[in-house]
């Protein structure tokens, strides 16, 4: 294990003095590889805090360009970045915070054809996407490859977050066996979102990832944390692995990635989603 230089000792001093982290923990962070899906409202705080913490390699998947409406919550980007690719804008912001980290931009849309190759080089995946096809795709790919996954979603004044650890707890499909019917759940573009909600939930995701890397604390495995900032309340919904889950159940029926656009367009029924008010 290589020694820290003087600048690193000062930069990470508040981590190093934590008994749960220390020098060995900080080295784990610097050696870790995390993929963040989405450089938007959730991906922005996740990316900023992972970079600041010294997570050595951070992949960033996003195929969009920065728009003016993004800047109310997507704090990785500035007005001067309008029209630029989000993955490149985010890379510059994150590496400006911490030159120790290497940010790898993936300026593309995840599909069933490319996701396994992309996530292969990472230890942990963070889902900050804003659509159901990507959420199911990322979940299934992580379960099939045994990658830990942090999921979150936001809408209006609410958010949800959970951690998926294949083999140790339930997956996203255990919570939401099928996507809600098309049009049932509005997007942030349609319904709006308070910018700070993205910061709250994204920061929780970052904390979960750091805990997983350091192997400390109690991650949100089998627990869905729900946040309502209007009342500033948090509540927890516990859920278990579904033995009949088609991906992580006792007899999985999905052994390969499917057409997720078709799956989310044609399948209906919210199931457990209704219990948590269909927060995407």
Steps between C-alpha positions, in 0.01 A plus 500: 500500500658826388532780753296819480685816405471811718222650288291184520546480876365851531224451243365184661583587861138509613456148366827367635423605857174303492564164667262335250703630206863576583781471251402148392145612430614800301719271293192284432321808373787595272511146361122477448322518164142630493269551201241779522209471258376851426673835544179678591320591821606188693826429321626851572517479882610136478784592266609802700515316832664185362767715336552707812528179706778372277327213319780429255310406184153632425321410178223732385229396253290769333407563137342844543620857466465767769178702475402814687218321685757255643689763699233535769612165647786348296784661691779331304432746217521880464345757268821496298441129430173550310501282190799293614483125552405431860756223539784736408370792704464271802848357453655847511304599811587183690869501410520869590389410852753221531783433253561164671194352329467375145156563349417287196220650289266263314311727261240244400163353584506173694345207316476126549779468242759721672427509872681179597819613332478841669431388856761225478777740600328634813442375854177687580229660285291807585167542321408866466289448188159657441313227312370151567669313212844605627414415861394145414794458262755614761339287772498184291856550376626555856318195635634281218857619557485523882569876507371706794259774390374823654158605369318827556213691344352847546183684404347827618589520872563129559768240452592139567829316534607139557811287465497174307758237592453188284502185709455694824157656450217586261531677166302777331266245340418359845366844588348580161431171316360690203522861386193722536290548188632764258392849606407398856813655653594845369861595438681791664458683169122458531446536876804697616747441780645716776870521422613434857317165500754373249780614729355322803442166327821511297705569809340201673597288200858622527507409870369152421773448239773611739365261765506213251859574399614532863282210619365702790157573641168356390418565133140539388475138385138385520399849612342775292558842656225747406546875536238777488666840527175695533449343842874418530417144599673173430338159521627154427334220310656159555471245222636149447634303210213357296555129453303533175706795372582431134856628544619425856241245611541131571435405137582803285316515168708785360847375420589765242428869464174576318344782298435741787329768292243244395473354850426839657259606225288187493500373856259646753414487868676701767490241779715617788555824308156620607599454864785747461303737279677407178804719571722436196 
